């Protein structure tokens, strides 16, 4: 939905240039584009109708103020209503209970419950400083218990052992008793899923809910599920008093459809979003920031958070001091920069948070195939540099034809790939020289003076 809606609105803003005011005709044009984008993203038809109705009502009563064009004003209305549909602001997780606070994870098989349980454990340990225990009540899926054990270890939480021969209710009650005796702050319960909704699943999870009395019942849903997410959400809402939603696989191609639909169908706030397969790939859901991403306005706050989290500040300062001291930027430094980018979620993670206009509109047009190719290129560059000797990394000028052939053979690539890497390295080295000579300030001033970085059509 993100790229489709961004493209449609960008085209609409361009066609509305020169129009002095919002009229019923240009509102209808915009609503047609928005409706098509939402339907293509598998947003439920009742949700689309309600959304379009609210946007139309707000748009026809809106005044165009300041330097905004009618197109920019209409995009602003869509942005606000998108955020309102997905829930205002941030809905924090509730841990206000006598320890252990129990969190029940519900959802269909394949939605990512087990991995999300471990991701949530890591979040609670790092952000809330809690002592966390996980337990699996999934006695039906082969290796489900062992999978939770493995990912829980990665998260740094404690795991309660269970067996496929045990009854789910007996497992969770034993885990709850253990948590009370060992002063656990939060007990995360990973429940069984099915490939489809069935009565047995609902009876079992209702029984577990009644016995555990959880402070949070989180509905885990695949963001790429589309229309099927609606039927699933309705069934779980009828069976359980859902307190929140976790959207998984938000880094996939079809972002947004489930986020709009599930929130409106259940009435429960979206609390978390899975942004990657990594154990730390879970972020607190912010409706306003996600709406900005959908509309190509980017998420600069999220980008800064990723940079702060992923960058080794000491290493960065060391590189700055090295360049200022007159030492050359070598291939070891270049390899370090590639490593830092991987820690920040790779190219896909960074581009996703940049406003599309910042890259001349290219960000919205980069498909998953382009991202995958770029990630592969980064891994190839790492392999090439690692095939060099320490001396060659420190002194790239030594790399003549014979050495390049040896490096290419060692990395399993062509000599052209080695030359391409060296060209990219030289470009970064030249940029570092400009930074040393005060060129960085000129670059920053140019960026600060750039127009149209707030969204489609340059909306601020």
C-alpha positions as CSV (number, residue, x, y, z in Angstrom):
1,X,0.0,0.0,0.0
2,X,2.8,2.4,0.9
3,X,4.4,2.9,-2.6
4,X,1.0,2.6,-4.4
5,X,-0.7,5.3,-2.3
6,X,2.4,7.5,-2.4
7,X,2.7,7.3,-6.2
8,X,-1.0,8.0,-6.7
9,X,-1.0,11.0,-4.4
10,X,2.2,12.4,-5.8
11,X,0.6,12.3,-9.3
12,X,-2.5,13.9,-8.0
13,X,-0.7,16.8,-6.3
14,X,1.1,17.5,-9.6
15,X,-2.1,17.6,-11.6
16,X,-3.7,20.0,-9.1
17,X,-0.9,22.6,-9.4
18,X,-2.3,26.0,-10.3
19,X,-5.7,25.3,-8.8
20,X,-6.5,27.9,-6.2
21,X,-8.9,26.1,-3.9
22,X,-10.4,22.7,-2.9
23,X,-13.5,21.9,-4.9
24,X,-15.8,18.9,-5.0
25,X,-14.3,17.8,-8.3
26,X,-10.7,17.7,-7.2
27,X,-11.7,16.0,-3.9
28,X,-13.5,13.3,-5.9
29,X,-10.3,12.9,-8.0
30,X,-8.2,12.4,-4.9
31,X,-10.7,10.0,-3.2
32,X,-10.8,7.9,-6.3
33,X,-7.0,7.4,-6.2
34,X,-7.1,6.8,-2.4
35,X,-9.9,4.2,-2.7
36,X,-8.1,2.3,-5.5
37,X,-4.8,2.3,-3.5
38,X,-6.6,1.0,-0.3
39,X,-8.5,-1.7,-2.2
40,X,-5.3,-2.8,-3.9
41,X,-3.7,-3.1,-0.5
42,X,-6.5,-5.5,0.6
43,X,-8.0,-3.1,3.1
44,X,-11.5,-4.3,4.0
45,X,-14.3,-2.7,2.0
46,X,-16.3,-1.4,5.1
47,X,-13.0,0.2,6.4
48,X,-12.4,1.8,3.0
49,X,-15.9,3.2,2.8
50,X,-15.7,4.7,6.3
51,X,-12.2,6.1,5.7
52,X,-13.3,7.8,2.4
53,X,-16.4,9.2,4.0
54,X,-14.4,10.9,6.8
55,X,-11.7,12.3,4.4
56,X,-14.4,13.7,2.1
57,X,-16.2,15.4,5.0
58,X,-13.0,16.9,6.3
59,X,-11.7,17.9,2.8
60,X,-14.9,19.8,1.7
61,X,-14.9,21.8,4.9
62,X,-11.1,22.6,4.8
63,X,-9.5,25.9,4.0
64,X,-6.2,26.1,2.1
65,X,-3.9,28.3,4.3
66,X,-0.4,29.7,4.0
67,X,1.7,28.4,1.2
68,X,-0.1,25.0,0.8
69,X,-1.6,24.1,-2.5
70,X,-5.0,22.2,-2.6
71,X,-3.1,19.0,-3.3
72,X,-0.9,19.4,-0.3
73,X,-3.8,20.2,1.9
74,X,-5.7,17.1,0.7
75,X,-2.7,14.9,1.4
76,X,-2.5,16.4,4.9
77,X,-6.1,15.4,5.5
78,X,-5.4,11.8,4.3
79,X,-2.3,11.7,6.6
80,X,-4.4,12.7,9.7
81,X,-7.2,10.3,8.9
82,X,-4.7,7.4,8.3
83,X,-3.2,8.0,11.7
84,X,-6.7,8.2,13.3
85,X,-7.7,4.9,11.7
86,X,-4.7,3.1,13.0
87,X,-5.0,4.7,16.4
88,X,-3.8,8.0,17.8
89,X,-0.3,8.2,19.2
90,X,1.4,5.3,21.0
91,X,-0.5,2.6,23.1
92,X,2.0,1.4,25.7
93,X,1.9,-2.2,27.0
94,X,0.2,-2.5,30.4
95,X,2.2,-4.1,33.2
96,X,0.3,-2.6,36.1
97,X,-0.4,-5.9,38.0
98,X,0.9,-7.9,40.9
99,X,4.0,-9.8,39.5
100,X,4.0,-11.8,37.4
101,X,2.1,-9.8,34.8
102,X,0.8,-12.4,32.3
103,X,0.8,-11.6,28.6
104,X,-1.2,-14.0,26.4
105,X,-0.1,-14.2,22.7
106,X,-2.9,-15.2,20.3
107,X,-3.2,-15.7,16.6
108,X,-3.2,-18.2,13.7
109,X,-0.3,-20.5,12.9
110,X,2.3,-18.8,10.6
111,X,1.5,-15.3,11.9
112,X,4.8,-15.3,13.8
113,X,3.6,-15.7,17.4
114,X,6.7,-17.6,18.7
115,X,9.3,-15.3,17.2
116,X,7.2,-12.2,18.4
117,X,7.0,-13.7,21.9
118,X,10.9,-13.7,22.1
119,X,11.1,-10.2,20.5
120,X,8.7,-8.9,23.1
121,X,10.7,-10.6,25.8
122,X,13.8,-8.8,24.6
123,X,11.9,-5.5,24.4
124,X,10.7,-5.8,28.0
125,X,14.2,-6.7,29.2
126,X,16.0,-3.9,27.5
127,X,13.3,-1.1,27.6
128,X,11.4,-1.9,30.7
129,X,14.2,-3.6,32.7
130,X,11.9,-6.6,33.5
131,X,12.7,-10.2,34.4
132,X,10.9,-12.2,31.8
133,X,9.8,-15.9,31.6
134,X,8.4,-17.5,28.4
135,X,6.4,-20.7,28.1
136,X,4.9,-22.6,25.1
137,X,1.4,-24.0,25.3
138,X,1.6,-25.2,21.7
139,X,1.6,-29.0,22.1
140,X,0.4,-29.6,18.5
141,X,3.0,-28.1,16.2
142,X,6.2,-30.1,15.8
143,X,9.3,-28.4,17.4
144,X,7.2,-25.4,18.6
145,X,8.5,-25.8,22.1
146,X,12.1,-26.2,21.0
147,X,11.7,-23.1,18.7
148,X,10.6,-21.0,21.7
149,X,13.5,-22.3,23.8
150,X,16.0,-21.2,21.1
151,X,14.6,-17.7,20.4
152,X,14.1,-17.1,24.1
153,X,17.8,-17.8,24.7
154,X,18.6,-15.2,21.9
155,X,16.4,-12.7,23.7
156,X,18.2,-13.2,27.0
157,X,15.0,-14.3,28.8
158,X,14.2,-17.3,30.9
159,X,12.4,-20.3,29.4
160,X,10.0,-22.7,31.2
161,X,10.2,-26.2,29.8
162,X,7.1,-28.0,28.6
163,X,6.3,-31.2,26.7
164,X,4.0,-32.2,23.9
165,X,2.6,-34.9,26.2
166,X,1.3,-32.3,28.7
167,X,-2.1,-30.5,28.6
168,X,-1.8,-26.8,27.7
169,X,-3.7,-25.7,30.8
170,X,-1.4,-27.7,33.1
171,X,1.6,-26.2,31.3
172,X,0.6,-22.6,31.8
173,X,-0.5,-23.1,35.5
174,X,2.9,-24.7,36.3
175,X,4.7,-21.8,34.6
176,X,2.6,-19.3,36.5
177,X,3.4,-21.1,39.8
178,X,7.1,-21.1,38.9
179,X,7.0,-17.4,38.0
180,X,5.5,-16.5,41.4
181,X,8.1,-18.5,43.3
182,X,11.1,-17.1,41.3
183,X,10.1,-13.4,41.4
184,X,9.5,-13.2,37.6
185,X,8.1,-9.8,36.5
186,X,6.4,-10.9,33.2
187,X,5.2,-14.3,32.0
188,X,4.8,-14.5,28.2
189,X,2.5,-17.3,27.1
190,X,2.9,-18.5,23.5
191,X,-0.4,-20.3,22.6
192,X,-1.1,-22.8,19.8
193,X,-2.2,-21.6,16.4
194,X,-4.1,-23.4,13.6
195,X,-3.9,-23.0,9.9
196,X,-7.5,-21.8,10.1
197,X,-10.0,-20.7,12.8
198,X,-11.7,-23.7,14.5
199,X,-13.8,-24.2,17.6
200,X,-11.2,-26.3,19.3
201,X,-8.6,-23.5,19.1
202,X,-11.0,-21.0,20.4
203,X,-12.2,-23.2,23.3
204,X,-8.6,-23.9,24.4
205,X,-7.4,-20.3,24.3
206,X,-10.6,-19.1,26.1
207,X,-9.9,-21.7,28.8
208,X,-6.3,-20.5,29.1
209,X,-7.4,-16.9,29.3
210,X,-9.9,-17.6,32.1
211,X,-7.2,-19.5,34.1
212,X,-4.4,-16.9,33.7
213,X,-6.3,-13.7,33.8
214,X,-3.7,-11.9,31.7
215,X,-3.1,-8.2,31.9
216,X,-2.5,-8.1,28.1
217,X,-4.1,-10.4,25.4
218,X,-2.2,-9.6,22.2
219,X,-3.5,-10.6,18.8
220,X,-0.6,-11.4,16.5
221,X,-1.4,-10.9,12.8
222,X,0.5,-11.1,9.6
223,X,0.5,-7.6,8.0
224,X,0.6,-9.3,4.5
225,X,-2.5,-11.4,5.2
226,X,-4.9,-9.0,3.5
227,X,-8.6,-9.7,3.6
228,X,-8.2,-12.9,5.6
229,X,-7.0,-10.8,8.5
230,X,-10.5,-9.4,8.9
231,X,-12.2,-12.8,9.4
232,X,-9.4,-13.8,11.8
233,X,-9.7,-10.6,13.8
234,X,-13.5,-10.9,14.1
235,X,-13.2,-14.5,15.4
236,X,-10.6,-13.7,18.0
237,X,-12.4,-10.5,19.1
238,X,-15.6,-12.6,19.8
239,X,-13.6,-15.2,21.8
240,X,-11.2,-13.0,23.7
241,X,-11.1,-9.5,25.2
242,X,-8.2,-8.4,23.1
243,X,-6.1,-5.5,24.6
244,X,-3.7,-5.0,21.7
245,X,-2.5,-6.0,18.3
246,X,1.0,-6.9,17.1
247,X,1.5,-6.6,13.3
248,X,4.3,-8.9,12.0
249,X,6.2,-8.9,8.7
250,X,5.8,-5.1,8.3
251,X,8.9,-5.2,6.2
252,X,7.1,-7.2,3.4
253,X,5.8,-5.8,0.1
254,X,2.1,-5.3,1.2
255,X,2.4,-3.0,4.2
256,X,-0.6,-1.2,5.6
257,X,-3.7,-3.1,4.6
258,X,-4.0,-5.2,7.7
259,X,-2.9,-2.2,9.9
260,X,-6.0,-0.3,8.8
261,X,-8.4,-3.1,8.8
262,X,-7.6,-5.0,12.0
263,X,-7.5,-1.9,14.2
264,X,-11.0,-0.8,13.1
265,X,-12.5,-4.3,13.3
266,X,-11.2,-5.2,16.8
267,X,-11.2,-1.7,18.3
268,X,-7.9,-2.8,20.0
269,X,-4.9,-0.5,19.6
270,X,-1.9,-1.6,17.6
271,X,0.9,-1.8,20.1
272,X,3.9,-3.3,18.3
273,X,5.1,-3.9,14.7
274,X,7.6,-6.5,13.6
275,X,10.1,-4.8,11.3
276,X,12.6,-7.6,10.5
277,X,13.3,-11.2,11.2
278,X,16.0,-10.3,13.7
279,X,15.4,-10.7,17.4
280,X,15.4,-7.0,17.9
281,X,13.1,-6.4,15.0
282,X,10.2,-5.2,17.0
283,X,9.2,-1.6,17.5
284,X,6.5,0.2,19.4
285,X,3.8,1.2,16.9
286,X,3.3,4.9,16.4
287,X,0.3,5.6,14.2
288,X,1.4,9.1,13.2
289,X,4.8,7.9,12.1
290,X,3.5,4.9,10.3
291,X,1.0,7.1,8.4
292,X,4.0,9.3,7.4
293,X,5.8,6.2,6.0
294,X,2.8,5.1,4.1
295,X,2.5,8.5,2.4
296,X,6.2,8.7,1.6
297,X,6.8,11.4,4.2
298,X,9.3,9.1,5.9
299,X,10.0,8.5,9.5
300,X,13.0,10.7,10.5
301,X,12.4,10.1,14.2
302,X,12.6,6.3,13.5
303,X,15.7,6.8,11.4
304,X,17.5,8.7,14.2
305,X,16.5,6.0,16.6
306,X,18.0,3.3,14.3
307,X,21.2,5.3,13.9
308,X,21.5,5.9,17.6
309,X,20.9,2.2,18.3
310,X,23.1,0.8,15.6
311,X,26.1,3.1,15.4
312,X,29.1,2.5,17.5
313,X,29.7,6.1,18.6
314,X,33.2,5.5,19.8
315,X,34.2,4.0,16.5
316,X,32.5,6.8,14.6
317,X,34.5,9.4,16.7
318,X,37.7,7.5,16.1
319,X,37.1,7.6,12.4
320,X,36.5,11.4,12.5
321,X,39.6,12.0,14.5
322,X,41.6,9.8,12.1
323,X,40.5,11.8,9.1
324,X,41.0,15.1,10.8
325,X,44.5,14.0,11.8
326,X,45.4,13.6,8.1
327,X,45.4,9.8,8.0
328,X,43.9,8.2,4.9
329,X,40.4,6.6,4.9
330,X,41.3,3.0,4.1
331,X,39.4,-0.2,3.2
332,X,39.2,-1.2,6.9
333,X,37.3,2.0,7.5
334,X,35.1,1.3,4.5
335,X,34.4,-2.3,5.8
336,X,33.5,-0.7,9.2
337,X,30.9,1.6,7.5
338,X,29.3,-1.4,5.7
339,X,29.0,-3.2,9.1
340,X,27.4,-0.1,10.7
341,X,24.8,0.1,7.9
342,X,23.9,-3.6,8.5
343,X,23.4,-2.9,12.2
344,X,20.9,-0.2,11.3
345,X,18.7,-2.6,9.4
346,X,20.5,-2.5,6.0
347,X,19.6,-0.4,3.0
348,X,15.9,-1.4,3.1
349,X,15.5,-0.3,6.8
350,X,17.1,3.1,6.1
351,X,15.3,3.9,2.8
352,X,11.9,2.9,4.4
353,X,12.3,5.7,6.9
354,X,13.5,8.4,4.4
355,X,10.9,10.8,2.8
356,X,10.5,9.8,-0.8
357,X,11.2,13.4,-1.9
358,X,14.6,13.3,-0.2
359,X,15.8,10.9,-2.8
360,X,14.1,12.7,-5.7
361,X,11.1,10.4,-5.4
362,X,13.2,7.3,-6.0
363,X,12.7,5.8,-2.5
364,X,9.0,5.1,-3.2
365,X,9.9,3.4,-6.5
366,X,12.5,1.0,-5.1
367,X,10.9,-2.5,-5.2
368,X,11.8,-5.4,-2.9
369,X,13.9,-6.8,-5.7
370,X,16.0,-3.6,-5.8
371,X,16.4,-3.8,-2.0
372,X,17.4,-7.5,-2.1
373,X,20.0,-6.7,-4.8
374,X,21.5,-3.9,-2.8
375,X,21.7,-6.1,0.3
376,X,23.5,-8.8,-1.8
377,X,25.9,-6.1,-3.2
378,X,26.8,-5.1,0.4
379,X,27.5,-8.7,1.3
380,X,29.6,-9.2,-1.8
381,X,31.6,-6.0,-1.0
382,X,32.3,-7.4,2.5
383,X,33.5,-10.7,1.0
384,X,35.8,-8.9,-1.4
385,X,37.4,-6.8,1.4
386,X,37.8,-9.9,3.6
387,X,39.7,-11.6,0.8
388,X,42.4,-8.9,0.9
389,X,45.5,-9.0,3.0
390,X,45.8,-6.6,6.0
391,X,48.4,-4.6,4.0
392,X,46.1,-4.3,1.0
393,X,43.3,-3.0,3.1
394,X,45.6,-0.4,4.6
395,X,47.1,0.6,1.3
396,X,44.5,0.1,-1.5
397,X,46.9,1.7,-4.0
398,X,48.8,-1.6,-4.1
399,X,45.8,-3.3,-5.8
400,X,47.0,-3.8,-9.3
401,X,45.8,-6.4,-11.9
402,X,47.5,-9.5,-10.4
403,X,46.3,-8.8,-6.9
404,X,42.8,-8.0,-8.1
405,X,42.6,-11.4,-9.9
406,X,43.7,-13.2,-6.7
407,X,41.1,-11.3,-4.6
408,X,38.3,-11.9,-7.1
409,X,39.1,-15.6,-7.1
410,X,39.2,-15.7,-3.3
411,X,35.8,-13.9,-3.0
412,X,34.2,-15.9,-5.8
413,X,33.5,-12.8,-7.9
414,X,34.6,-11.2,-11.1
415,X,37.5,-8.7,-11.4
416,X,34.9,-6.2,-12.5
417,X,33.2,-6.5,-9.0
418,X,36.5,-5.7,-7.4
419,X,36.9,-2.7,-9.6
420,X,33.4,-1.6,-8.7
421,X,34.1,-1.9,-5.0
422,X,37.3,0.2,-5.4
423,X,35.3,2.9,-7.2
424,X,32.8,3.1,-4.4
425,X,35.5,3.2,-1.9
426,X,37.2,6.1,-3.7
427,X,34.0,8.0,-3.8
428,X,33.6,7.7,0.0
429,X,37.3,8.5,0.5
430,X,36.8,11.7,-1.5
431,X,33.7,12.6,0.6
432,X,35.8,12.1,3.7
433,X,38.4,14.6,2.4
434,X,35.7,17.2,1.8
435,X,34.5,16.7,5.4
436,X,38.0,17.3,6.6
437,X,38.2,20.5,4.6
438,X,34.9,22.0,5.9
439,X,33.0,20.6,2.9
440,X,30.6,18.9,5.3
441,X,29.2,22.3,6.4
442,X,28.5,23.2,2.8
443,X,26.7,19.9,2.3
444,X,24.6,20.4,5.4
445,X,23.6,23.9,4.3
446,X,22.6,22.6,0.9
447,X,20.5,19.9,2.5
448,X,18.9,22.4,4.9
449,X,17.9,24.6,2.0
450,X,16.4,21.7,0.0
451,X,12.7,22.1,-0.9
452,X,9.9,19.6,-0.7
453,X,11.1,17.1,1.9
454,X,7.8,16.8,3.8
455,X,5.9,14.3,1.5
456,X,4.2,14.1,-1.8
457,X,4.5,17.3,-3.7
458,X,6.8,18.9,-1.1
459,X,4.3,19.1,1.7
460,X,5.8,20.2,4.9
